[in-house]
């Protein structure tokens, strides 16, 4: 959700950027964040420095979003592909596919 929020930030009207930046900070990175994310200290420090110096910048969280993207790409997604939940999904899809008279 953090990565999605950062992508949305790039598209909001310029007058809404500072409000959206503050929302993202409060939700994911602030000390009392509702849904804190686990990012490396370098990404966090860059984001914090950006918040302190220019909270009206729509690219303020790019470093952190890049880190989260790499985690999703290299860890979460491959783990999902190996999960029982995904395997059950595939098996269910294949059964449906064959039951409708289609070949694979």
C-alpha positions in Angstrom: 0.0 0.0 0.0 2.9 2.3 0.7 4.3 1.8 -2.8 0.8 2.5 -4.3 0.4 5.6 -2.3 3.8 6.9 -3.5 2.7 6.2 -7.1 -0.6 8.1 -6.6 1.4 11.0 -5.1 3.1 11.5 -8.4 -0.3 12.1 -10.0 -2.1 14.4 -7.5 -2.7 18.1 -8.3 0.2 20.3 -7.2 -2.0 22.0 -4.6 -2.6 18.6 -2.9 1.0 17.4 -2.8 1.9 18.6 0.7 -1.3 17.2 2.2 -0.8 13.8 0.5 2.9 13.8 1.6 1.9 14.3 5.2 -0.8 11.6 4.9 1.8 9.1 3.6 4.3 10.1 6.3 1.7 9.7 9.1 0.4 6.4 7.7 3.7 4.6 7.0 6.9 6.4 8.2 6.1 8.6 11.2 6.9 7.6 14.7 3.2 6.9 15.4 2.4 5.4 11.9 -0.8 3.4 11.6 0.9 0.9 9.2 4.6 1.3 9.6 6.8 -0.1 6.9 10.1 -1.9 7.3 12.7 -0.1 5.2 16.4 0.2 5.5 17.8 3.1 7.5 19.3 4.8 4.5 15.9 5.0 2.8 14.3 6.2 6.0 16.9 8.9 6.6 16.6 10.2 3.1 12.8 10.4 3.4 13.1 12.1 6.7 15.6 14.6 5.4 13.3 15.3 2.4 10.4 15.8 4.8 12.4 18.3 6.8 13.7 20.3 3.9 10.9 20.2 1.3 7.5 18.6 2.2 6.0 19.9 -1.0 8.0 17.6 -3.2 6.0 14.8 -4.9 9.2 12.7 -5.3 10.0 12.8 -1.6 9.5 9.1 -1.0 11.1 7.7 -4.1 14.1 6.2 -2.3 11.9 4.4 0.2 9.5 3.3 -2.6 12.4 1.9 -4.6 13.5 -0.1 -1.6 10.0 -1.4 -1.0 9.7 -2.3 -4.7 13.0 -4.3 -4.6 11.8 -6.1 -1.4 8.5 -7.0 -3.2 10.3 -8.1 -6.3 13.1 -10.1 -4.7 11.3 -11.5 -1.6 7.5 -11.2 -1.3 6.5 -12.2 -4.9 8.8 -15.2 -5.2 7.7 -16.4 -1.7 4.0 -16.0 -2.9 4.7 -18.1 -6.0 6.0 -20.9 -3.7 3.1 -20.6 -1.3 0.4 -23.2 -0.8 -2.2 -20.5 -1.4 -0.9 -19.8 -4.9 -0.5 -23.5 -5.7 -4.2 -24.0 -4.6 -5.2 -21.1 -6.8 -3.4 -22.6 -9.8 -4.9 -26.1 -9.2 -8.4 -24.6 -8.9 -7.9 -22.6 -12.2 -6.6 -25.6 -14.0 -9.6 -27.7 -12.8 -12.0 -25.0 -14.0 -10.2 -24.7 -17.3 -10.5 -28.5 -18.0 -14.1 -28.7 -16.7 -15.2 -26.2 -19.3 -13.9 -28.5 -22.1 -10.8 -26.5 -22.9 -7.4 -27.9 -23.3 -4.3 -26.4 -21.7 
